[in-house]
Amino acid sequence: MHRFYLSALGTLALAAGMAPAQAQSVQVYGRVISSVNSVRTGDVRQTHLEDNGSKLGFRGVEDLGGGLAAQFGVEMGFDTSSGVNTKPPLRNSYVGLKGGFGALALGRLDSGTPVGSPIFSQALSIINLAPNDAGATQIGPNYLNLRNRTSNGIGYVSPHMAGFVLRGRFYFRGPPDDVGAENGAKSLDLGLSYANGPWRTGISYGRDSRPGGLLPNEFSRKWQAGLRYDIGWVAPYVLLGRDSYANTATSRRNADYWLLGVKFAHQAHAVVLNVMQRDVQTSRTAKRPRQQLAYTYALSKRTEFQAFYDHDKVDSSKPQLDKRVFGVGLRHDF
């Protein structure tokens, strides 16, 4: 696997060097984030090193003339604590076009691609993470179900229109353990965002379908809306949503969630507080309350110190699942 990556990196570097400088540009980018976490689940306590979303990527653009440009990119994920690649190894891989119509991309898509993610990108324009959407403090895919990274996708983002931006994504799905496979299931995500001065807001919708009908407790559709207001050094925000499922007699049809948060920022210092709650879909009555507090200090434009606390009750009907995490770490972007 590592030989494959070295060969791929060499090929991309060679292609970048051979391309005319005035027509094509290729950027190498990435980040390394790691923390030491103290984790207590019920009465069990552990301390370990954890990766928080490290990545290495290549993205580029070629001017095709007439206001049209080609865009392409490949981004891989890895675990800083072990050196192991993520599964699947590529976080995104895409090719697309941009012009006066906006941008269109094909491939494995997420918020890091030019078209963004209709639900995830919208949410992260409104809320703040505390401090990463990976590792112990991850809330995007596993808590809020923001449907960020998908394979076999076709994505679109409109140009800015008086503060409005429309995103859409259609993708063919398969079994969750094999992102390259397709089995007839399809998904559609739509998101409309608006920004004007200190205000940011948005509403999004997602829907899944499967030949023969959805499986028991499988996700069906989603509605989400949020609002943020930046008041100088403080920014309060709220995010609300409802996920619907093909429920059974012992599970919920609708799982509601909400998140209230605020960010305080002054020079190199920032504090984020998030309080949230989600219905446990597999239970008729259980809730999943969660609280997060994070402090970050910018050591430079690229390097950041992080400290965070996360309390996730997981399931209010099962106190032994109560999880508390305290972590300190570093993030470097390049």
Sequence and secondary structure as in RCSB ss.txt:
>XXXX:A:sequence
MHRFYLSALGTLALAAGMAPAQAQSVQVYGRVISSVNSVRTGDVRQTHLEDNGSKLGFRGVEDLGGGLAAQFGVE
MGFDTSSGVNTKPPLRNSYVGLKGGFGALALGRLDSGTPVGSPIFSQALSIINLAPNDAGATQIGPNYLNLRNRT
SNGIGYVSPHMAGFVLRGRFYFRGPPDDVGAENGAKSLDLGLSYANGPWRTGISYGRDSRPGGLLPNEFSRKWQA
GLRYDIGWVAPYVLLGRDSYANTATSRRNADYWLLGVKFAHQAHAVVLNVMQRDVQTSRTAKRPRQQLAYTYALS
KRTEFQAFYDHDKVDSSKPQLDKRVFGVGLRHDF
>XXXX:A:secstr
 HHHHHHHHHHHHHHHHHS TTTEEEEEEEEEEEEEEEEEETTEEEEEEEE   EEEEEEEEEEETTEEEEEEEE
EEE TTT  EEEEEEEEEEEEEEETTEEEEEEEE TTSTT  TTHHHHHHHS  SS SSGGG  TTTTS     E
EEEEEEE   BTTEEEEEEEEEE  TT TT   SEEEEEEEEEEEETTEEEEEEEEEEE TT   TT EEEEEEE
EEEE BTTEEEEEEEEEEEE   TTS SEEEEEEEEEEEEETTEEEEEEEEEEE TTSSS EEEEEEEEEEEESS
SSEEEEEEEEEE S TT GGG EEEEEEEEEEE 
